[in-house]
Each structure stands twice: as C-alpha cells, then as structure tokens.
Amino acid sequence: QVQLVESGGGLVQPGGSLRISCVASGSIFTRYTMAWYRQAPGKQREMVAVCTSGALTDYADSVKGRFTISISRDNNKKTVSLQMNSLKPEDTAVYYCHFKESVYTYWGQGTQVTVSA
C-alpha cells in the first residue's frame, strides 16, 4: 500500500507561479512513476506531467516550458513536486497526484488550483 498526501494549491493571478507537492509513503518499489493530472469542471481528467524513478519526464503540450516536475527522495518517502510558472486561467483545475508501480496505481485526494485576477 502507498499513501499519497498532497499540499499546495490555491488562488494565483494570471502570470503568477505556484508549487504543489505530493508525498508518497508506504511500500514503494525501486521502479515507479509519479505524475500530476488535472480535471477542470466539465472536462475529462488529463495528464499534465509525469516523472519516472529514472528521472525521465514528459509534459502535456499545453504546459511545456511553463511547468516543471521533479521527484525528491527521503528514506522511503518520495515527493513529487510541480512548479507552475506563467499560469493562465485555463490552468484552473483540481490537480491530482498519481503514483504507479508494477500493476498498482494510487491517486491523491486532489488540490484546487485557481488562476484568476
């Protein structure tokens, strides 16, 4: 079992920056993938950024050059962070942390990010 605890999120003006984080703890294998998804009202959940345990990353086209995903390690806890710069109103959504290892997947509870003047 893996537990995910998200933090960060909130209200920010267009053009501003925000950082959200998610701590994974529990039974974590050597190889895993952590990612951020988001879901705006009335839209499907979409992948925003993904990072593997080998530090390979990928981003949705809509956030490339503005968002940066990273994973830090502290004993058996893994923290995935998403640094979001140059935020736009269309980035407004609930952001969900996703953890995958082998055939197991876990989701965080979600954190609201609102970009508005």
Steps between C-alpha positions, in 0.01 A plus 500: 500500500610853421360813659497834318472836673474812286574858599512839337244637261291810544416821321752679279481780248564441129871500432576390854668189636396221730654179626308189597648191662401144578671269747483127436571265788456131571607200299686658210688293244825602334331586172195725499340789320351810654286747313261789526161497333238771501129523449316821422123531545318321220819355355673165513797442721824554307865428558703812572849368574662167579835402650649154532729372775774528238427875467345479156233766458220583261252784483171586339554737209291764674747529791836441333745774585286622790476203739780291648453166674759353735534219753700519821580204722526485878540151643195312378295811423482644152382853438384606157478874447354703219636850456250698298608831345327744267166366611196560283129497584468179299732331749222521756411148609522246776847348483542135595818317594539158339737222605561180306721202574467162332125443457403724791374856463405756763339843487525796733196681629551798269594861559328801346698743287315814395653756267298819503540873527 
